[in-house]
Amino acid sequence: MVHYSTTLPLPAGLLRRGAVLLILLVGSLFASSAHAQTWMVSTTPYIKLGVLDKYNALGGYTAVFIVTNEKNGQEYLLTKQIAKGENGVDVFFPTEPSDPEYFKNTQGLAAQPTPGRYHWECRVNGKKAVGGFFNFPETGNDITVIGGSAQR
């Protein structure tokens, strides 16, 4: 009995491409995925200042907060109207300039979160009611990259 078989020769380039594809497919089954995590970060310090009419003796009043940068003497003001029945108000320095009521200098520029020492006072109906000082902190952010290389 005689068997006849015919073989069709495959071009060498096609054979090589097939072998490379097979190796890549088999290799991808055993490789772990490598992903680097992406983080966004922000740090925004604020100082909370407040005034309170403890016994609500004034009724409604006007409170003007004045914050002065000790280094350059720049003053920032914020005026708040306290309605009758409300005892007081808390404010944050600096406020966001997008806020309709924000700390601003005489040119209308918003206060910036510049590190340093500041003095503050609150005038109620034109007279100094309270005051003090604070050190505005310096802040920074660290980012750690996690992942990024495949382990086998």
C-alpha positions in Angstrom: 0.0 0.0 0.0 1.3 3.4 -1.0 0.3 6.6 0.7 0.7 9.8 -1.2 0.8 13.0 0.7 1.2 16.5 -0.6 2.8 19.2 1.4 2.3 22.8 0.6 5.4 24.7 1.4 4.7 27.7 3.8 6.5 30.9 3.2 9.2 31.5 5.8 7.9 34.9 6.7 4.4 33.6 7.5 5.8 30.8 9.5 7.9 33.2 11.6 5.0 35.5 12.2 2.8 32.6 13.4 5.5 31.5 15.8 5.9 35.0 17.2 2.2 35.4 17.6 2.0 32.0 19.4 4.8 33.0 21.8 3.1 36.3 22.6 -0.2 34.7 23.3 1.3 32.0 25.6 3.5 34.6 27.3 0.5 36.9 28.0 -1.3 34.1 29.8 1.5 33.9 32.4 2.4 37.6 32.8 0.8 39.7 35.5 -0.8 42.9 34.5 1.2 46.1 35.3 -0.7 49.2 36.1 0.6 52.5 37.6 -1.9 54.3 39.9 -2.5 57.9 39.1 -3.3 60.2 42.0 -4.4 63.8 42.2 -3.7 65.7 45.4 -4.4 69.0 46.9 -3.7 70.7 50.2 -5.3 73.9 51.1 -5.0 75.3 54.7 -7.5 77.7 56.1 -7.6 79.7 59.3 -11.1 79.9 61.0 -11.8 83.2 62.7 -15.0 84.0 64.5 -16.9 86.5 66.6 -19.9 85.8 68.9 -22.2 88.1 70.8 -22.6 85.6 73.7 -25.9 87.0 75.1 -27.2 88.4 71.8 -27.3 91.9 73.3 -26.7 93.7 70.1 -29.3 92.2 67.9 -28.1 92.6 64.4 -24.6 94.1 63.8 -21.8 94.5 61.2 -18.6 92.6 61.8 -15.5 93.6 59.8 -12.6 91.1 59.9 -9.2 92.6 59.2 -6.2 90.3 58.6 -2.8 91.9 58.2 0.3 90.1 56.8 3.1 90.9 59.3 5.8 90.6 56.6 4.5 93.1 54.0 1.8 95.0 56.0 -0.9 94.1 53.4 -4.4 94.2 54.9 -7.4 92.1 53.8 -10.9 92.8 54.8 -14.2 90.9 54.9 -17.5 92.4 56.1 -20.3 90.3 57.4 -23.8 91.4 58.3 -25.1 89.4 61.3 -28.9 89.4 61.4 -30.9 89.9 64.6 -31.4 86.6 66.3 -28.0 85.3 65.1 -25.2 85.4 67.7 -22.1 85.4 65.5 -20.3 84.2 62.5 -17.2 82.2 61.6 -15.1 83.0 58.5 -12.2 81.3 56.8 -9.0 83.0 55.8 -8.3 83.1 52.9 -11.7 82.7 51.3 -12.1 81.5 47.8 -12.3 84.4 45.3 -15.3 82.7 43.7 -17.2 83.3 47.0 -19.3 86.5 46.7 -17.9 87.6 50.1 -14.2 87.1 50.3 -11.1 88.6 52.0 -9.7 91.3 49.7 -7.3 94.2 49.9 -8.1 97.8 49.0 -7.5 97.1 45.3 -10.1 94.2 45.5 -7.5 91.4 45.1 -8.2 88.2 47.0 -6.0 87.1 49.8 -3.6 84.4 48.9 -2.5 81.5 51.2 1.0 82.9 51.7 2.9 81.3 54.7 3.8 83.6 57.5 2.6 85.4 60.6 -0.6 87.4 60.5 -2.5 89.7 62.9 -6.3 89.8 62.9 -9.0 91.7 64.5 -12.8 91.9 64.2 -14.5 95.3 64.5 -18.2 95.2 65.5 -20.1 98.3 64.6 -16.8 100.2 64.1 -15.1 99.2 67.5 -12.5 96.5 68.0 -14.2 93.5 69.7 -11.6 90.7 69.4 -8.3 90.0 67.8 -5.2 87.9 67.8 -2.5 86.4 65.6 -1.8 83.2 63.7 1.0 81.6 61.7 -0.2 80.5 58.3 1.3 77.1 57.5 3.5 76.1 54.6 2.2 73.0 52.9 3.4 70.5 50.3 2.4 67.3 48.8 4.2 64.0 48.2 3.1 61.5 45.5 4.2 57.8 45.6 4.0 55.8 42.3 2.6 52.4 43.0 3.1 49.5 40.5 4.4 50.1 37.0 6.4 46.8 36.6 5.2 43.3 36.0 6.2 40.6 38.5 6.5 36.9 37.6 
